[in-house]
Amino acid sequence: MLFLMLFLQNFLFAEMSSESFVLQVKDRSILVISPEKKRNMFAVIVENQSLTSQVGKFMVGGKNIKFVTVPSGKSQTVEIENKSNENIVFVPLSPAFQEVLLKFDKKAYEVPSKE
C-alpha cells in the first residue's frame, strides 16, 4: 500500500510539473518550476512559504488578468488562458518582489527579492 501511495504521489507531481507553473514564494526569493511545452490554457500554483501573506497579480501585455492573495503556509491554484504571443508576468505586490516572467521550456529558475 505504501508503495502504491508513493507511486501515485510521484505520478501526480510529474503531471503537475509538466502542465503547470509552480511559484514557491519564499522570504527572499521566488522559485519557479515551469512546464515543458507552451500551452494556451495552464495552471499556476502559488505556494506561499514565506512568513507573511502574499498579494500579487498576473499580467499579459500590460493588462491585469488575475489577482491572488495567498496566506502564509498555504497555496492557491490560478487558471490562466493566454492565446497571445505575449508572456505572462507575475507581479508580487505585497511584499514587493521583482516581477516574475513565466517562461515555458525551462525546468526551474529562481528570482531574487527586489533590492
Secondary structure, DSSP 8 states (H G I E B T S, - for coil): -HHHHHHHHHHHHHHHHHHEEEEEE-SSEEEEE--SS--SEEEEEEEE-SSS-EEEEEEETTEEEEEEEE-TT-EEEEEEE--SSS-EEEEEEETT---EE--TT--EEEEE---
